[in-house]
Amino acid sequence: MDVSIVIPVKNGGKRFAEVLGMVFRQETKYEYEVICVDSGSTDGSLDLMRSFPVRLYEIPPEEFGHGRTRNYGAAKGTGRFIAFITQDALPADEHWLDSLVSAMEIDDGIAGGFGCHLAYPDANIFDKRDLPQHFARFGSENHVFSIDDRAAYDDDIGLRLFLSFFSDNNSCLRRSVWEKYPYDDVDYAEDQIWMRRMLELGYKKVYAPRAMVYHSHDYPVWEYCKRCFDDLRAHYRIHDGFKIVPSARAAAGGFARAVINDRRYIFSLSPSKRFRAKWMKESVGRAFGRFIIGYFACRYYEYPRFVREFLDKHFSQQYKKIRE
């Protein structure tokens, strides 16, 4: 078997049907299997999966973990490569898998690869702006990354953040490497933790821009803020105590700059006062999440346990998800 596609599932909804449909329409020279690991769906996802030729495994909800569950699914397969997507990551065309795996074969030293994320057509205006900007940084052709200058890597946090970026919404791992170094059993950021470790061990990663999936979230503002809390807390843990929002002054300045930049963007899109009012309100909420809540997220591990428990219950998106 060439590729094991692993999809963690819980209440995949209508979009999951599109995802499975496109996964099984792939036009590729690679032989592939599809493994779904369900952790307590109640919305009909189980019946949907049984209508496709997937290998379905069920686990109790309390056993789910982002690293643990992906390791479990990967272990059930036999493919030389392990492709991970999520239940809401829709391959953009029938060549997604071929593009992703062929990029992995460029160099035997590549431990993992990731593909491009596109905003869904009905996504919010900020995702439509930000996702292309983010992935453009990695290039327009297949590109292999490694740590070429260890001293520069150790000294430059920006370089470490850039090189360690990896996303299991659309990724591929070399099984021989994963068998030696499986994911850590963590609730969040298992992909970036793993990739940083692989790079520091001397492996490489590849970006495959033609391996595209639609993946964007129209979170309500407060859910977006909770996502920011989890992201920035994870960055602190992954990158040795690095604080993306280093001070209260930086939080205030970042908040102001984000809203000003968003205002320019919003006003360039439409003269409608209603449109502008709606998205300016959204902008303020998102900036609050990234910088004000982010300020506290960066200090999470410095707080007493009772404060961390309070923050988990009220500010963490993952805290709720892993207990549902």
C-alpha positions as CSV (number, residue, x, y, z in Angstrom):
1,M,0.0,0.0,0.0
2,D,1.3,3.4,-0.9
3,V,-0.8,5.8,1.2
4,S,-3.0,5.5,4.3
5,I,-5.3,8.5,4.5
6,V,-6.3,9.0,8.2
7,I,-9.3,11.2,9.1
8,P,-10.3,11.7,12.8
9,V,-14.1,12.2,12.9
10,K,-16.7,13.5,15.4
11,N,-20.0,14.8,14.1
12,G,-18.6,15.6,10.7
13,G,-21.8,17.2,9.4
14,K,-22.8,17.8,5.8
15,R,-19.4,18.9,4.7
16,F,-17.9,15.6,5.7
17,A,-19.9,13.9,3.0
18,E,-18.3,16.2,0.4
19,V,-14.8,15.4,1.9
20,L,-15.3,11.6,1.6
21,G,-16.8,12.0,-1.9
22,M,-13.7,13.9,-3.1
23,V,-11.3,11.6,-1.3
24,F,-12.7,8.7,-3.2
25,R,-12.5,10.6,-6.5
26,Q,-8.8,11.0,-6.4
27,E,-7.0,10.4,-9.7
28,T,-3.6,9.1,-8.7
29,K,-0.9,6.5,-9.4
30,Y,-0.7,5.7,-5.7
31,E,-2.7,2.9,-4.1
32,Y,-4.5,4.3,-1.1
33,E,-6.7,3.2,1.8
34,V,-8.9,5.5,3.9
35,I,-9.0,5.0,7.7
36,C,-11.6,6.9,9.8
37,V,-11.4,7.1,13.6
38,D,-14.7,8.2,15.1
39,S,-14.8,9.4,18.7
40,G,-18.5,9.5,19.4
41,S,-20.5,10.8,16.5
42,T,-24.2,11.2,17.0
43,D,-25.1,13.1,13.8
44,G,-25.2,10.3,11.2
45,S,-21.5,10.4,10.4
46,L,-21.2,6.7,11.3
47,D,-23.8,5.8,8.7
48,L,-22.1,8.0,6.2
49,M,-18.7,6.4,6.7
50,R,-20.3,2.9,6.4
51,S,-21.6,3.9,3.0
52,F,-18.0,4.4,1.7
53,P,-15.2,1.8,1.5
54,V,-13.4,3.2,4.6
55,R,-11.9,1.2,7.4
56,L,-13.8,2.5,10.4
57,Y,-12.6,2.4,14.0
58,E,-14.6,3.7,16.9
59,I,-13.1,5.0,20.2
60,P,-14.9,6.5,23.2
61,P,-14.9,10.3,23.3
62,E,-12.8,10.5,26.4
63,E,-10.0,8.6,24.6
64,F,-9.6,11.3,21.9
65,G,-6.4,13.2,21.7
66,H,-5.0,15.1,18.7
67,G,-1.7,13.2,18.8
68,R,-3.0,10.0,20.3
69,T,-5.9,9.5,17.9
70,R,-3.8,10.2,14.8
71,N,-1.2,7.7,16.0
72,Y,-4.0,5.2,16.5
73,G,-5.3,5.7,13.0
74,A,-1.9,5.7,11.4
75,A,-1.0,2.4,13.2
76,K,-4.1,0.7,11.6
77,G,-2.7,1.4,8.1
78,T,0.0,-0.1,5.9
79,G,0.8,2.7,3.5
80,R,4.4,3.9,3.0
81,F,3.0,7.4,3.6
82,I,0.4,8.6,6.0
83,A,-1.8,11.4,4.8
84,F,-3.8,13.3,7.5
85,I,-6.8,15.5,6.8
86,T,-9.7,16.7,8.9
87,Q,-13.4,16.1,8.5
88,D,-13.9,19.7,7.2
89,A,-10.8,19.8,4.9
90,L,-12.1,19.3,1.4
91,P,-9.6,18.4,-1.3
92,A,-9.9,21.1,-3.9
93,D,-9.6,18.7,-6.9
94,E,-8.9,15.1,-7.9
95,H,-5.2,15.6,-7.9
96,W,-4.7,16.6,-4.2
97,L,-3.3,13.2,-3.1
98,D,-1.0,12.8,-6.1
99,S,0.4,16.3,-5.5
100,L,0.9,15.7,-1.8
101,V,2.6,12.3,-2.0
102,S,4.7,13.1,-5.1
103,A,6.2,16.1,-3.2
104,M,7.2,13.7,-0.4
105,E,9.2,11.6,-3.0
106,I,11.4,14.5,-4.0
107,D,13.9,13.6,-1.2
108,D,14.2,10.5,1.0
109,G,15.1,12.8,3.9
110,I,11.7,14.4,4.0
111,A,9.8,13.4,7.1
112,G,6.6,15.3,6.4
113,G,4.9,17.6,4.0
114,F,1.9,19.9,4.0
115,G,-0.3,21.4,1.4
116,C,-2.1,24.7,0.8
117,H,-5.3,25.8,2.5
118,L,-7.9,27.7,0.6
119,A,-10.8,29.7,2.1
120,Y,-14.2,28.3,1.3
121,P,-16.2,30.5,-1.1
122,D,-18.6,31.5,1.8
123,A,-15.7,32.2,4.2
124,N,-15.4,35.5,6.1
125,I,-13.5,38.3,4.4
126,F,-10.5,38.0,6.8
127,D,-9.8,34.4,6.0
128,K,-10.1,35.2,2.3
129,R,-7.3,37.8,2.8
130,D,-5.2,36.0,5.4
131,L,-4.9,32.4,4.1
132,P,-3.4,33.3,0.7
133,Q,-0.9,35.6,2.4
134,H,0.1,33.0,4.9
135,F,0.7,30.2,2.4
136,A,2.3,32.4,-0.2
137,R,5.3,32.7,2.2
138,F,6.2,29.0,1.4
139,G,6.4,29.5,-2.3
140,S,4.5,28.7,-5.5
141,E,6.3,25.4,-6.3
142,N,7.2,22.4,-4.3
143,H,9.8,23.5,-1.8
144,V,12.0,21.5,0.6
145,F,12.9,23.1,4.0
146,S,15.5,22.1,6.5
147,I,17.7,23.7,9.1
148,D,20.7,24.8,7.1
149,D,22.2,27.1,9.7
150,R,21.7,25.8,13.2
151,A,23.1,29.0,14.9
152,A,20.7,31.2,12.9
153,Y,17.8,28.8,13.7
154,D,18.6,28.9,17.5
155,D,18.9,32.7,17.5
156,D,16.0,33.7,15.3
157,I,12.5,32.8,16.8
158,G,10.9,34.0,13.5
159,L,12.9,31.5,11.6
160,R,11.9,28.7,14.0
161,L,8.2,29.6,13.8
162,F,8.4,29.6,10.0
163,L,10.2,26.3,9.7
164,S,8.2,24.5,12.3
165,F,4.8,25.4,10.7
166,F,3.0,22.2,9.9
167,S,-0.7,21.5,9.6
168,D,-2.5,18.2,10.0
169,N,-5.5,19.6,8.2
170,N,-3.6,18.7,5.1
171,S,-0.3,16.8,5.7
172,C,1.7,13.7,4.8
173,L,4.2,11.7,6.9
174,R,6.7,9.2,5.9
175,R,5.7,6.0,7.8
176,S,9.3,4.9,8.4
177,V,10.0,8.2,10.3
178,W,6.6,8.2,12.1
179,E,7.3,4.6,13.4
180,K,10.4,5.9,15.0
181,Y,8.9,9.2,16.2
182,P,5.2,9.1,16.6
183,Y,3.2,12.1,17.6
184,D,3.3,13.2,21.2
185,D,0.1,12.5,23.2
186,V,-1.0,16.1,23.4
187,D,-4.4,17.9,23.1
188,Y,-3.2,20.5,20.7
189,A,-0.4,21.4,18.2
190,E,0.8,17.8,17.8
191,D,1.7,18.6,14.2
192,Q,4.0,21.6,14.9
193,I,5.6,19.9,18.0
194,W,6.4,16.9,15.7
195,M,7.8,19.0,12.9
196,R,10.1,21.0,15.1
197,R,11.5,17.8,16.5
198,M,12.0,16.3,13.1
199,L,13.8,19.3,11.8
200,E,16.1,19.4,14.8
201,L,16.8,15.7,14.3
202,G,18.1,16.6,10.8
203,Y,15.0,15.6,8.7
204,K,13.4,17.9,6.1
205,K,9.9,19.0,5.3
206,V,8.2,19.9,2.0
207,Y,5.5,22.3,1.0
208,A,3.3,21.1,-1.8
209,P,1.2,24.1,-3.0
210,R,-0.8,22.1,-5.5
211,A,-2.0,19.8,-2.8
212,M,-4.9,22.1,-1.9
213,V,-7.8,21.7,0.5
214,Y,-10.6,24.1,1.3
215,H,-10.3,24.7,5.0
216,S,-11.6,27.8,6.8
217,H,-13.7,28.4,9.9
218,D,-16.5,31.0,10.3
219,Y,-16.1,31.0,14.1
220,P,-18.3,33.4,16.1
221,V,-16.1,36.1,17.5
222,W,-15.9,34.5,21.0
223,E,-15.0,31.1,19.5
224,Y,-12.3,32.8,17.5
225,C,-10.9,34.4,20.6
226,K,-10.8,31.0,22.3
227,R,-8.9,29.6,19.3
228,C,-6.4,32.4,19.7
229,F,-6.0,31.5,23.3
230,D,-5.1,27.9,22.4
231,D,-2.8,28.9,19.6
232,L,-0.7,31.3,21.6
233,R,-0.6,29.1,24.6
234,A,0.7,26.3,22.3
235,H,3.3,28.6,20.8
236,Y,4.7,29.3,24.3
237,R,5.0,25.6,25.0
238,I,6.4,24.6,21.6
239,H,9.0,27.4,21.3
240,D,10.6,27.4,24.8
241,G,8.6,30.1,26.5
242,F,8.4,32.5,23.5
243,K,5.7,35.1,24.0
244,I,4.1,36.3,20.8
245,V,2.5,39.1,22.8
246,P,5.5,40.1,25.0
247,S,3.9,42.9,27.0
248,A,0.8,44.8,27.8
249,R,2.1,47.6,25.6
250,A,2.6,45.2,22.7
251,A,-0.9,43.9,23.2
252,A,-2.4,47.4,23.0
253,G,-0.2,48.4,20.0
254,G,-1.0,45.2,18.2
255,F,-4.7,45.6,18.8
256,A,-4.7,49.1,17.4
257,R,-2.6,48.3,14.3
258,A,-4.8,45.3,13.5
259,V,-8.0,47.3,13.6
260,I,-6.5,50.1,11.6
261,N,-5.2,47.7,8.9
262,D,-8.6,45.9,8.9
263,R,-10.4,49.2,8.4
264,R,-8.4,49.9,5.3
265,Y,-9.2,46.5,3.9
266,I,-12.9,46.6,4.8
267,F,-13.3,50.1,3.3
268,S,-11.6,49.0,0.1
269,L,-14.2,46.2,-0.4
270,S,-17.5,48.1,-0.2
271,P,-19.0,51.5,0.2
272,S,-21.9,50.0,2.1
273,K,-22.2,51.3,5.6
274,R,-23.9,48.2,6.8
275,F,-21.1,46.0,5.4
276,R,-18.4,48.2,6.9
277,A,-20.1,48.3,10.3
278,K,-20.5,44.5,10.4
279,W,-16.9,43.7,9.6
280,M,-15.4,46.5,11.7
281,K,-17.2,44.9,14.7
282,E,-15.8,41.6,13.7
283,S,-12.4,43.1,13.3
284,V,-12.4,44.5,16.9
285,G,-13.4,41.2,18.3
286,R,-10.8,39.3,16.4
287,A,-8.1,41.8,17.4
288,F,-9.2,41.4,21.0
289,G,-8.7,37.7,20.8
290,R,-5.3,37.8,19.1
291,F,-3.7,40.5,21.3
292,I,-5.6,41.0,24.6
293,I,-6.6,37.4,25.3
294,G,-3.3,36.4,23.6
295,Y,-1.4,38.4,26.3
296,F,-2.9,36.1,29.0
297,A,-2.4,33.0,26.9
298,C,1.3,33.7,26.6
299,R,1.6,33.8,30.4
300,Y,-0.6,30.8,31.0
301,Y,2.1,28.5,32.4
302,E,3.3,31.2,34.7
303,Y,0.0,31.4,36.6
304,P,-1.0,29.3,39.7
305,R,-2.9,26.2,39.0
306,F,-6.3,27.6,40.0
307,V,-5.8,30.5,37.5
308,R,-4.9,28.1,34.7
309,E,-8.0,26.0,35.5
310,F,-10.2,29.2,35.3
311,L,-8.6,30.1,32.0
312,D,-9.1,26.6,30.6
313,K,-12.8,26.6,31.5
314,H,-13.6,30.1,30.1
315,F,-11.1,30.8,27.3
316,S,-10.0,27.4,25.8
317,Q,-11.8,26.1,22.8
318,Q,-10.0,22.7,23.1
319,Y,-11.0,22.3,26.8
320,K,-14.6,22.1,25.6
321,K,-14.0,20.0,22.6
322,I,-12.1,17.2,24.4
323,R,-14.9,16.9,27.0
324,E,-17.8,16.9,24.6
